[in-house]
Every structure is written in C-alpha cells, then in structure tokens.
Amino acid sequence: MLEHVCGMDKAAQLIHDDRVLSSDEERKLNDIAKKRSEGVPLPYLLGTQEFFARPFLVNPSVLIPRSDTECLVEWLIEHLPKNALVCDLGTGSGCIAATVALERPDLTVWASDLSESALAVAQANCKALGADVKLVQGSWLDPYPAELSFDAVISNPPYIERDDKHLDALRYEPRSALTDESDGLIAYRTILPQIKRKAPKVQLIAVEHGWNQGEAVRSIFEENGFKGSATFRDYGNNPRFTTWIKN
C-alpha cells in the first residue's frame, strides 16, 4: 500500500524509513486501509495484480488473476503447437492471452469476452505489456470470423456452483465471471460442442475448473468426441484444469 501511495518500492522505503507522509498521502493510505478492512480486495484498491511476474491492471469489471491459473499457463507455454492459431474464451483481464502471447511469440492469439468493460481492461493490459492479442466482443466462439479455424482453444470460464458458500467472500468480483448460476458446468457444455462445430482442426483444448469438477469436465469432453482428456493439479495440489491433445 505504501508503494502505491508514495511511489516508493520496498528498497526505497527501507532507505528512507524516516520519511514522513504528507497529509494527502496519509489520507489516501487511510482510505485504502478502511476499504480493505471492509473486505475490498487489495488488487482492486491498488489497481494491479501480478501474474506470471507481470503487473496486470484490474478493476471490479474483471476477476483478479490467481496463481492457480499460472499452472495452466505454464502447461500451455510448453504444449501449445508451434505457430498455432489460439483463442482464449472469456478472457477477462487478458492475463492468460497476454502471457501466452508474450511467452510464445510464434503464436497468433485471439481473445474474446462478453463484457465490454472487461475487454477494455484486457485491451489496456495488452497495450501496456506489448502483447499482440486480437480482441473481440461476444459469447465464447460466437464473435470470431467464420474463416478462422483455431488450432487451440483455452478458457477459464465461470465454474463456481450457484450455492457455493465461497461466493460471498468473492462478492466484490464480477459474479457473472464466477458462477453460471447453476451447477458450474454450463460453460463446458456450451464451449465443447462449439469447438466441435467451429474449430474442426483443433489440436489442443485447455480449460480451468473447480477442484471437484475434473471428472465431470472430462465426461463432457468425452461426450463431445474429445477422448483421452487429462486433469492436472494446481500449486495447492488441487485438480484445477483439464486438457485434451489430438493424437
């Protein structure tokens, strides 16, 4: 918080530990502390969240990037086909799409989101970080030009069940990006049939999901003809994302 208010990193704070806050700085710091005590997530108060060692702009229009998602990104960087045409569905802050584009410059990356305000955040992040990502507004694969046939499809969709007790703790984040107001599986039931229809040349699919949804998500892959999917764990050793690679 001090770094945000004073513009001094931790090293500078140690060197100038006798520096007195101005009245304006003190007011800003107290305001942030008050809102934090009320439960507002610190990244929203500071306006940024680190993801894959890069600062991403965030506001209440988008989910705060989580370290669990970095596990998915690490896997993608290693496994995405060379020179692939990739899309990220429900991109939010753009943290997945931008990171993949920066770490794998051989890829052509597109990203979509239904929310105009979320896309504005993603656009700002891609511009600030120098990530070459083409952004479109719309639901899942619907807004993409018909001539595009993606080699890889990525998504971190809303997957929390409607009655999950953890939703209250996440009340400051956009609810529509957290839950489908059902069983948490609607996005997968929508996206996978779309991929089958609209991306016939797809070679790789990767989706994030809840810790207890791996089996259900793999079943949806299977029902749509994507056989042999596998579920991987996050840093907390919880099943966190499921992938499929064409044999």
C-alpha positions as CSV (number, residue, x, y, z in Angstrom):
1,M,0.0,0.0,0.0
2,L,2.9,2.4,0.8
3,E,4.4,1.7,-2.6
4,H,1.1,2.6,-4.3
5,V,0.5,5.8,-2.2
6,C,4.1,7.1,-2.1
7,G,5.6,5.7,-5.3
8,M,8.4,4.1,-3.3
9,D,9.3,0.5,-3.7
10,K,10.3,-1.6,-0.6
11,A,14.0,-0.8,-1.0
12,A,13.3,2.9,-1.1
13,Q,11.1,2.6,2.0
14,L,13.9,0.9,3.9
15,I,16.4,3.6,2.8
16,H,14.1,6.4,3.7
17,D,12.4,4.9,6.7
18,D,12.3,8.3,8.4
19,R,10.3,9.9,5.7
20,V,7.0,11.5,6.9
21,L,3.8,11.0,5.0
22,S,2.2,14.2,3.6
23,S,-1.4,14.8,4.7
24,D,-2.6,13.8,1.2
25,E,-0.6,10.5,1.3
26,E,-1.9,9.8,4.9
27,R,-5.5,10.4,3.7
28,K,-5.0,8.0,0.7
29,L,-3.4,5.4,2.9
30,N,-6.2,5.5,5.5
31,D,-8.8,5.3,2.8
32,I,-7.2,2.2,1.3
33,A,-6.9,0.6,4.7
34,K,-10.5,1.4,5.6
35,K,-11.8,-0.2,2.3
36,R,-9.5,-3.2,2.8
37,S,-10.9,-3.7,6.3
38,E,-14.4,-3.8,4.7
39,G,-13.3,-6.7,2.5
40,V,-12.4,-4.9,-0.8
41,P,-9.6,-7.0,-2.4
42,L,-6.3,-5.2,-2.3
43,P,-5.6,-5.6,-6.0
44,Y,-8.8,-3.5,-6.7
45,L,-7.6,-0.8,-4.4
46,L,-4.2,-0.7,-5.9
47,G,-5.4,-1.3,-9.5
48,T,-2.9,-4.0,-10.3
49,Q,-2.2,-7.7,-9.7
50,E,1.0,-9.6,-10.5
51,F,0.6,-12.6,-12.8
52,F,3.5,-14.6,-14.2
53,A,5.8,-11.8,-12.9
54,R,4.0,-9.1,-14.8
55,P,1.7,-6.3,-13.5
56,F,-1.9,-6.6,-14.8
57,L,-4.3,-3.8,-14.5
58,V,-7.5,-4.9,-12.6
59,N,-10.8,-3.3,-11.6
60,P,-14.2,-4.7,-10.5
61,S,-15.1,-5.4,-14.1
62,V,-12.7,-8.4,-14.1
63,L,-11.7,-11.3,-11.9
64,I,-8.4,-10.9,-10.0
65,P,-5.8,-13.2,-11.7
66,R,-4.9,-16.1,-9.4
67,S,-1.7,-18.0,-9.0
68,D,-3.6,-21.3,-9.7
69,T,-4.2,-20.1,-13.2
70,E,-0.4,-19.7,-13.7
71,C,-0.2,-23.5,-13.6
72,L,-2.5,-23.7,-16.6
73,V,-0.4,-21.0,-18.4
74,E,2.8,-22.9,-17.7
75,W,1.3,-26.0,-19.3
76,L,0.1,-24.0,-22.3
77,I,3.5,-22.5,-22.9
78,E,5.0,-25.9,-23.0
79,H,2.3,-27.7,-25.0
80,L,0.7,-25.3,-27.5
81,P,1.6,-26.3,-31.1
82,K,4.2,-24.2,-32.8
83,N,2.8,-21.3,-34.9
84,A,-0.7,-22.2,-33.7
85,L,-3.8,-20.0,-34.0
86,V,-5.1,-19.8,-30.5
87,C,-8.2,-18.3,-28.8
88,D,-8.9,-17.5,-25.2
89,L,-12.6,-17.5,-24.4
90,G,-13.9,-15.3,-21.6
91,T,-10.5,-13.5,-21.3
92,G,-11.4,-11.1,-18.5
93,S,-8.2,-9.1,-17.7
94,G,-6.5,-10.8,-20.6
95,C,-3.9,-12.4,-18.2
96,I,-3.9,-15.8,-20.0
97,A,-4.0,-14.5,-23.5
98,A,-1.4,-11.8,-23.0
99,T,1.0,-14.1,-21.1
100,V,0.8,-16.8,-23.7
101,A,1.3,-14.3,-26.5
102,L,4.4,-12.8,-24.7
103,E,5.9,-16.2,-23.8
104,R,5.2,-17.8,-27.2
105,P,5.7,-15.1,-29.9
106,D,5.3,-17.7,-32.6
107,L,1.6,-18.0,-31.8
108,T,-1.3,-15.9,-33.2
109,V,-3.6,-15.2,-30.2
110,W,-7.2,-14.0,-30.2
111,A,-9.3,-13.4,-27.1
112,S,-13.0,-12.7,-26.5
113,D,-15.3,-11.7,-23.7
114,L,-19.0,-10.9,-23.5
115,S,-18.3,-7.9,-21.2
116,E,-17.3,-4.6,-22.9
117,S,-15.8,-3.3,-19.7
118,A,-13.7,-6.5,-19.3
119,L,-12.4,-6.2,-22.8
120,A,-11.4,-2.6,-22.1
121,V,-9.2,-3.9,-19.3
122,A,-7.8,-6.7,-21.4
123,Q,-7.0,-4.1,-24.2
124,A,-5.2,-1.8,-21.7
125,N,-3.2,-4.7,-20.4
126,C,-2.2,-6.0,-23.8
127,K,-1.1,-2.4,-24.8
128,A,0.8,-1.8,-21.6
129,L,2.7,-5.1,-21.8
130,G,3.2,-5.1,-25.6
131,A,1.2,-8.3,-26.1
132,D,-0.1,-8.9,-29.6
133,V,-3.6,-10.2,-28.9
134,K,-6.6,-9.6,-31.2
135,L,-9.7,-8.9,-29.1
136,V,-13.4,-9.4,-30.0
137,Q,-16.6,-9.0,-28.0
138,G,-19.1,-11.8,-27.8
139,S,-20.1,-15.1,-26.2
140,W,-17.5,-17.8,-26.4
141,L,-16.7,-18.7,-30.1
142,D,-19.7,-16.8,-31.5
143,P,-17.9,-13.5,-32.4
144,Y,-15.0,-15.0,-34.3
145,P,-14.9,-14.7,-38.1
146,A,-16.1,-17.8,-39.8
147,E,-12.9,-18.2,-41.8
148,L,-10.9,-18.7,-38.6
149,S,-10.3,-22.3,-37.6
150,F,-8.4,-22.4,-34.3
151,D,-5.7,-24.9,-33.6
152,A,-6.1,-24.4,-29.8
153,V,-8.9,-23.2,-27.5
154,I,-8.3,-22.0,-23.9
155,S,-10.9,-20.9,-21.3
156,N,-11.2,-20.1,-17.7
157,P,-15.0,-19.8,-17.5
158,P,-17.3,-19.2,-14.6
159,Y,-17.4,-22.5,-12.8
160,I,-18.5,-21.9,-9.2
161,E,-21.8,-23.5,-8.3
162,R,-24.7,-21.1,-7.6
163,D,-25.0,-22.2,-3.9
164,D,-21.2,-22.4,-3.1
165,K,-20.6,-20.7,0.2
166,H,-17.3,-19.2,-1.1
167,L,-19.3,-16.8,-3.4
168,D,-19.9,-14.4,-0.5
169,A,-16.2,-14.0,0.1
170,L,-15.8,-13.1,-3.6
171,R,-18.7,-10.5,-3.5
172,Y,-16.5,-7.7,-4.8
173,E,-15.6,-9.6,-8.0
174,P,-18.0,-9.8,-11.0
175,R,-20.5,-12.5,-10.2
176,S,-21.1,-13.4,-13.9
177,A,-17.4,-14.3,-14.2
178,L,-17.6,-16.5,-11.1
179,T,-20.8,-18.5,-11.4
180,D,-23.2,-19.7,-14.1
181,E,-26.0,-19.5,-11.5
182,S,-26.3,-23.3,-11.9
183,D,-24.1,-26.3,-11.4
184,G,-20.9,-24.6,-12.6
185,L,-20.7,-26.7,-15.8
186,I,-22.8,-24.8,-18.3
187,A,-19.8,-23.1,-20.0
188,Y,-18.2,-26.5,-20.7
189,R,-21.4,-27.9,-22.1
190,T,-21.6,-24.8,-24.4
191,I,-17.9,-24.4,-25.4
192,L,-17.0,-28.0,-26.3
193,P,-19.9,-28.5,-28.8
194,Q,-19.0,-25.1,-30.3
195,I,-15.4,-26.2,-30.7
196,K,-16.5,-29.4,-32.5
197,R,-18.6,-27.3,-34.9
198,K,-16.5,-24.2,-35.4
199,A,-12.9,-25.5,-34.9
200,P,-12.7,-28.8,-36.8
201,K,-8.9,-28.6,-37.0
202,V,-8.4,-28.1,-33.2
203,Q,-5.4,-29.8,-31.8
204,L,-5.5,-28.7,-28.2
205,I,-8.1,-27.7,-25.7
206,A,-7.5,-26.5,-22.1
207,V,-10.0,-25.3,-19.5
208,E,-9.7,-24.3,-15.9
209,H,-12.4,-25.6,-13.4
210,G,-13.1,-26.2,-9.8
211,W,-11.2,-28.6,-7.6
212,N,-14.1,-31.1,-7.6
213,Q,-15.1,-30.8,-11.2
214,G,-12.4,-32.7,-13.0
215,E,-14.4,-35.9,-13.6
216,A,-17.5,-34.1,-14.7
217,V,-15.5,-31.9,-17.2
218,R,-13.7,-35.0,-18.6
219,S,-17.1,-36.6,-19.2
220,I,-18.2,-33.5,-21.2
221,F,-15.0,-33.8,-23.2
222,E,-15.8,-37.4,-23.9
223,E,-19.4,-36.8,-24.8
224,N,-18.2,-34.3,-27.5
225,G,-15.7,-36.7,-29.0
226,F,-12.6,-35.4,-27.3
227,K,-11.4,-38.6,-25.9
228,G,-8.3,-39.0,-23.7
229,S,-8.5,-35.7,-21.8
230,A,-6.4,-35.3,-18.6
231,T,-6.7,-33.3,-15.4
232,F,-3.8,-31.5,-13.8
233,R,-3.3,-30.0,-10.3
234,D,-2.5,-26.5,-9.2
235,Y,0.1,-25.3,-6.7
236,G,-2.1,-26.3,-3.8
237,N,-2.3,-29.9,-5.2
238,N,-6.0,-29.5,-6.2
239,P,-7.3,-30.7,-9.6
240,R,-7.5,-27.4,-11.5
241,F,-7.5,-27.7,-15.2
242,T,-8.3,-30.3,-17.9
243,T,-6.7,-30.6,-21.3
244,W,-7.1,-32.5,-24.5
245,I,-4.4,-33.0,-27.2
246,K,-5.2,-34.6,-30.5
247,N,-3.3,-37.8,-31.1
